[in-house]
Amino acid sequence: MSQTHIPIVAYGPLSPYLEEQLKARFRVHEVAADADPTALDGAVREARALVSFGSVGASAAIMDALPRLEMIGLFSVGYDKVDVAHARKKGIKVSNTPDVLTDDVADLAVGLLYAAVRNIAANDRMARSGKWALGQQVALSGSVTGRRIGILGLGRIGRAIARRLEPVASEIIYHNRRPVAGSPYRYVQDRIAFARESEVIIVATSGGPEAHGLVDAAMLDALGPQGMLINISRGSVVDEDALVAALTEGRIGGAGLDVFVNEPQVPEALFTMDNVVLQPHQGSATINTRKAMADLVLANLDAWAAGKALVTPVI
């Protein structure tokens, strides 16, 4: 389908494939994620759609700077960086890319769990440095098998993580705002009790204001000095200062982190911690998944341009 006369904004960095496909379909204006919305020129202000990565989103300011804006297409499942209330007020449609990234994000969560518990990254560094060959002893690790695993947020990704860990966990429990109908896992309503009962917490909840700082010092203390925290959700869900303090003071056992509050900035205190495994927000970063996400963005844009219902609407 060709809508090459329709002006749209590519807001911040996108995948090369998505950029190529957008330019084949629309008249694309590229706008940097840190651009001043009030300084956009007249041609850009004619844009009727905006496409951005989830970590960039769309603020009220950028929406107001594009008076003809009708749609926001997100290259992510998370939409916490979009001012959804403002979009709804202005009648702007918003789409995201659920489902297509579920398996890869769940795989990375499980990988981070094993890497953190079994000291995989630290042992790799030791082997590469030559210290093992020189006789340095490798520290014994913990075990993943037999742990009670807590899933914070039993949505699509949380359920996919739980299914992968069923064969090895002693029990899988979860905490949500409300129980999930038909779930085979035990629901723990109080988040502190949930943390206290968990030997591992995997953060898979959606972001947004209601989840900001949900994993705080109290939850980390309840998780305890043998507990592990894995986060593949949003950095904002975890109180990062409290997490660094808990790791520094040995009040939790370790962490596997794919997301951070001020990406791409990572707290420097984490760099020297052998019990922490760090990833540069790679949950959906596989060739197949990023193409599937891009194709879903394009399907939503094509539907909007044709006056049809969005394929995966947020609003």
NORSULRA-V557527 format. One line per field, one symbol per residue. ss: DSSP state (h for helix, s for strand, l for the rest). A space follows every 50 residues. Layout:
# NORSULRA-V557527
ss: ???
This chain:
# NORSULRA-V557527
ss: llllllsssssllllhhhhhhhhhhlssssslllllhhhllllhhhllss sssllllslhhhhhhlllllsssssllllllslhhhhhhhllssslllll lhhhhhhhhhhhhhhhhllhhhhhhhhhhllllllllllllllllllsss sslllhhhhhhhhhhlllllsssssllllllllllsslllhhhhhhhlls ssslllllhhhlllslhhhhhhhllllsssslllhhhslhhhhhhhhhll lllssssllllllllllhhhlllllsssllllllllhhhhhhhhhhhhhh hhhhhlllllllsll
